[in-house]
Each structure stands twice: as structure tokens, then as C-alpha cells.
């Protein structure tokens, strides 16, 4: 799954990016999600939208998003996660798990214990985010995460494809150890 997240582009530039990415993802059979912007997700017929705590609430977004579309929600506490699950989220972003320099959330790292606690209470896919590296992605998967959202550890690499392969191998190894 690919998520378009661009906090600086204007609406026209975002629309152009979203159209291009949506087509690339469709051509390759990859799910495409738009961050924060339900209107943009609808405009390009994205597979879904990922909302943060300051965005449209999931309960309001779900009927607008439509049937068969994916609704992801970023959460930073047990209460936020349980509320998002109740309000119609299809998956939850949990974090920051570890300290991260990619973005300032205003939240302290929650660690893998948050994933373990949520895994006992809800049956939605949990995606760990924040400070995820190829060296610690196995830890989050073994804790019960379905996967991880990664930005800098892949995009910041000189070999993006190679870094992605390293992550995939680490995730597969952790899944075998679950």
C-alpha cells in the first residue's frame, strides 16, 4: 500500500500527484491511500484515506468515503485507538512507537506494549509508525502489528528498492517467529 502524504503542496499540485500515483498503483495492483484529504481521495478514486487526530473524525468520514473504501486512522493512545475502531476505521496507525525525526506528533513514543495491548482488545490491522527501522521492524511485527509505516528509513536510503527488500525480509522473518 502506498500513501500520498505531502503537507506542503497546494491543492492543484496534490491533485496532479494523486492522479499520477493512483494510476501507477492501479497499473501495479497496489492499494493507494491519500493522507488527510478525503476530498482528494474521492477525486482520484483512491482506495481510501488515512486520517489523523486533527482531521475529519472517522465517524463522519466513513459514510462519505463509501462502500469498499479503506479508512485508516492515526492513533497515539489506547483511548484514541479504541474510539477509532468503534467509529469505523479499517486499520489503525499506532505511534509513534519509537522516537522519530520525520515528523513532530507532540506525542511520546508508546513502544510495542501499545501494540500488544490493542491486539488483545481489537481485531483490526495495526500498523506501527514512528522510528521504524529494518533493525526494529521485527519487534513490532512480533508484538502483533500487521505491518509498519516507513518513511525515512526507505526514502532516505541511497537504494530505495534495496532498503524495501531488507524491510520485507525482516518482516517475513518476524512473521515466521510469531
C-alpha positions as MATLAB code, in Angstrom:
seq = 'XXXXXXXXXXXXXXXXXXXXXXXXXXXXXXXXXXXXXXXXXXXXXXXXXXXXXXXXXXXXXXXXXXXXXXXXXXXXXXXXXXXXXXXXXXXXXXXXXXXXXXXXXXXXXXXXXXXXXXXXXXXXXXXXXXXXXXXXXXXXXXXXXXXXXXXXXXXXXXXXXXXXXXXXXXXXXXXXXX';
ca = [
       0.000    0.000    0.000;
       1.257    3.448   -0.904;
       0.111    6.579    0.901;
       0.383   10.061   -0.565;
       1.463   12.349    2.259;
       2.554   15.827    1.287;
       1.997   18.552    3.865;
       3.426   21.344    1.715;
       1.964   21.045   -1.785;
      -1.002   23.163   -2.763;
      -4.322   21.612   -3.799;
      -3.624   21.642   -7.549;
      -0.190   20.111   -7.151;
      -1.574   17.491   -4.753;
      -4.309   16.612   -7.226;
      -1.762   16.118  -10.004;
       0.403   13.956   -7.720;
      -2.608   11.953   -6.574;
      -3.797   11.307  -10.140;
      -0.359   10.108  -11.179;
       0.133    7.896   -8.118;
      -3.385    6.477   -8.318;
      -2.774    5.381  -11.905;
       0.659    3.928  -11.127;
      -0.782    1.970   -8.214;
      -3.758    0.704  -10.245;
      -1.410   -0.429  -13.029;
       0.628   -2.418  -10.498;
      -2.191   -3.762   -8.330;
      -1.089   -1.727   -5.303;
      -3.554   -0.054   -2.958;
      -3.393    3.730   -2.917;
      -4.351    5.811    0.128;
      -4.450    9.590    0.460;
      -3.361   11.129    3.754;
      -5.679   13.635    5.467;
      -7.709   14.610    2.397;
     -10.979   12.750    1.882;
     -11.909   15.121   -0.957;
      -8.704   14.324   -2.809;
      -9.132   10.581   -2.248;
     -12.611   10.815   -3.748;
     -11.449   12.971   -6.668;
      -8.931   10.357   -7.834;
     -10.964    7.306   -6.767;
      -8.229    6.244   -4.343;
      -8.654    3.005   -2.440;
      -9.062    5.001    0.747;
      -7.980    7.740    3.072;
      -5.836    7.900    6.195;
      -6.949   10.430    8.798;
      -5.102   11.961   11.714;
      -6.453   13.112   15.039;
      -6.941   16.670   13.736;
      -8.696   15.606   10.532;
     -12.327   14.759    9.828;
     -13.464   12.268   12.505;
     -13.778    8.665   11.278;
     -17.487    8.536   12.156;
     -18.111   11.484    9.785;
     -15.709   10.260    7.096;
     -16.989    6.675    6.859;
     -20.342    7.461    5.151;
     -18.697    9.972    2.817;
     -15.912    7.605    1.845;
     -18.303    4.997    0.520;
     -18.535    1.242    0.453;
     -15.446   -0.780   -0.253;
     -13.050    2.057    0.536;
     -10.374    1.848    3.224;
     -10.399    4.129    6.258;
      -7.193    4.321    8.275;
      -6.745    6.404   11.407;
      -3.599    7.554   13.222;
      -3.796    6.965   16.965;
      -1.438    7.767   19.800;
      -3.151    6.265   22.828;
      -5.277    3.307   23.817;
      -8.384    5.513   24.093;
      -7.887    7.043   20.636;
      -7.383    3.611   19.097;
     -10.463    2.083   20.702;
     -12.575    5.089   19.672;
     -11.304    4.938   16.058;
     -12.110    1.222   15.908;
     -15.636    1.931   17.198;
     -16.057    4.751   14.698;
     -15.450    2.640   11.597;
     -11.694    2.506   10.981;
     -10.481   -0.402    8.850;
      -6.951   -0.202   10.222;
      -5.090    1.827   12.818;
      -1.755    3.567   12.652;
      -0.204    3.254   16.122;
       2.589    5.515   17.237;
       4.985    6.880   17.441;
       6.340    3.515   18.519;
       9.906    4.774   18.759;
      11.370    8.279   18.654;
      11.291    9.747   15.166;
      12.671   12.827   13.484;
      10.386   12.548   10.425;
       7.527   14.454   11.977;
       6.658   16.022   15.289;
       3.475   14.489   16.668;
       3.528   16.058   20.104;
       3.192   12.533   21.490;
       5.764   10.482   23.367;
       6.771    7.111   21.898;
       4.326    4.422   23.025;
       6.550    1.386   22.426;
       5.499   -2.084   21.378;
       3.462   -2.588   24.539;
       0.709   -0.444   22.998;
       0.516   -2.874   20.081;
       0.276   -5.835   22.472;
      -2.487   -4.152   24.496;
      -4.503   -3.302   21.394;
      -4.053   -6.733   19.875;
      -5.855   -8.166   22.924;
      -8.780   -5.741   22.572;
      -9.439   -5.243   18.851;
      -9.181   -7.280   15.697;
      -8.190   -4.575   13.210;
      -4.858   -4.476   11.393;
      -2.406   -2.364   13.378;
       0.369   -0.518   11.554;
       3.295    0.640   13.650;
       4.673    4.063   12.803;
       7.459    6.215   14.142;
      11.147    5.394   14.250;
      10.700    2.086   12.445;
      13.932    0.689   11.003;
      14.873   -2.612    9.445;
      16.512   -3.401   12.787;
      13.355   -2.973   14.881;
      10.537   -3.788   12.443;
      10.649   -7.423   13.567;
       9.922   -6.348   17.129;
       6.713   -4.543   16.117;
       5.553   -7.471   13.985;
       6.179   -9.959   16.804;
       4.205   -7.630   19.120;
       1.192   -8.046   16.817;
       1.443   -5.309   14.182;
       0.255   -6.278   10.723;
       2.984   -4.088    9.286;
       4.765   -0.793    9.583;
       4.528    2.627    8.007;
       8.008    3.686    6.999;
       9.231    6.947    5.566;
      12.814    7.995    6.231;
      14.337    4.517    6.551;
      13.360    3.834    2.942;
      13.118    7.241    1.271;
      16.359    8.353    2.935;
      18.230    5.369    1.552;
      20.536    5.610   -1.451;
      18.981    2.325   -2.626;
      15.212    2.567   -2.081;
      14.454   -0.790   -3.704;
      17.198   -2.479   -1.693;
      16.033   -0.884    1.563;
      12.490   -2.047    0.820;
      13.726   -5.604    0.251;
      15.590   -5.552    3.571;
      12.381   -4.464    5.322;
      10.332   -7.160    3.620;
      12.836   -9.833    4.616;
      12.843   -8.625    8.247;
       9.024   -8.639    8.339;
       8.822  -12.132    6.835;
      11.369  -13.453    9.317;
       9.427  -11.915   12.245;
       6.152  -13.387   10.959;
       7.693  -16.852   10.987;
       8.677  -16.314   14.645;
       5.236  -15.161   15.816;
];
